[in-house]
Amino acid sequence: MNIDQIKKEFPIFDNKVQNNDLVYLDSANSSQKPRIVIDRIYDFYSKEFSNVGRSVHYLAVAATNLYEQTRTSVQKYINASDKNEIVFTKGATEAINLVANTFGQKYLDEGDEVLITELEHHSNYVPWHFLRKSKKINIEFAEVNDQGEVTLEEIKKKITDRTKIICVTHLSNVTGAILPIKEIVNFAHSKGIPVLVDGCQGAPHLKLDMQDLDCDFYAISGHKMYGPTGIGVLYAKKKWLEDLPPYQGGGGMIREVKKKGISYGELPNKYEAGTMATAQVIAFNESIKFLEKIGIENIEKHEKELLDYAVELLGKNNSVNIIGNPKNKGGVISFTIEGIHPHDIATILDEDGVAIRAGHHCCQILHEKLGLPATARASFGVYNTIDDIDQLNKSINNCKKIFNLK
Ligand SMILES: Cc1ncc(COP(=O)(O)O)c(C=O)c1O
């Protein structure tokens, strides 16, 4: 893999940030965009724009075909068995809200339990929390261990007769832990419990195969996959999309509307109400092509090399404390430095052009468990290099110097 060549495909790296070369270590938050994705949005609006799925004129039919081509690309990328199992949403957050809302409406009653984990992003907790009030359900938490993982054994321990759905992250955006999804799904299914996977951090970094994973729902975020903002995907098994009620009402999702009643459209239209993020969906196809051109296995290998190098280097750096040590870990390193607030770390690193994130990373439950209000986080993408990690370590050392730390 020629990273220098790949990096050239991202215009953001052509410019200096505060007179520095950009060292972008915030891809778990959102990835940078390759030129083909940016150009596709421009070209679509300049030469091909029309709304989709409505008019019969040339531009409308062509745009609808492009929109549907992305659906087919996503289907292939995640190896779903049917293209109608791919529902476009505005992000992973909306995908999870869709499931919480519709599954909640139909299948959750007072006293039922939703099992999540302490690793979950707020996007995979708050939508379920709403049901505590409206449906009087309970939320149970599988606990994170000292390594920053949630094990299958822990999940098994927390399942009860009232567990109606299990919702777990694929790859933690704080500790980097990769959860044993296939094993969790196998066990859950043996008890008749469906599984939703928050795949935000999985989809850009891990090879996905929905038929092999066998999960019921998988939420994807386009903007973390080198794609545009405003686009996400809910993968759901067809049986669920047929069975669950619609999420939002409006144009595009109906079959027939009468004063006395309404029938809903075929899949996946039933879940795509109103004008969708047409340009973003069409440009998202380019990010999938980009990922496929490099090959997800190559990306996984490259990011693992970066991770191993960074864990070793930062591990040797006095006063740097890496959060968690999961056996199976993706390209995310959260850390603290004794005596320096994470926001100060991020601000000082930024002066060298090193972009990291500081805060609770939308995981306050986990940070409360860790007894930390915030951590600093470096996360990797396909464009990162060993030099980026060296610069991170160098800037951490500058930061320590400012605070008189050894
Ligand atoms: C693990 C995880 N889940 C959910 C989300 C929310 O995704 P989106 O921005 O697509 O709504 C994020 C984004 O930070 C995330 O990292």
The ligand as an ORCA input file, in Angstrom:
! r2SCAN-3c Opt
* xyz 0 1
  C     -19.406      4.344     18.079
  C     -20.243      5.433     17.493
  N     -21.575      5.282     17.401
  C     -22.367      6.232     16.870
  C     -21.854      7.416     16.380
  C     -22.775      8.430     15.747
  O     -22.674      8.352     14.351
  P     -23.293      9.455     13.370
  O     -22.408     10.651     13.463
  O     -23.243      8.833     12.005
  O     -24.679      9.712     13.781
  C     -20.479      7.622     16.459
  C     -19.908      8.904     16.014
  O     -19.070      9.496     16.665
  C     -19.644      6.610     17.024
  O     -18.321      6.758     17.115
*
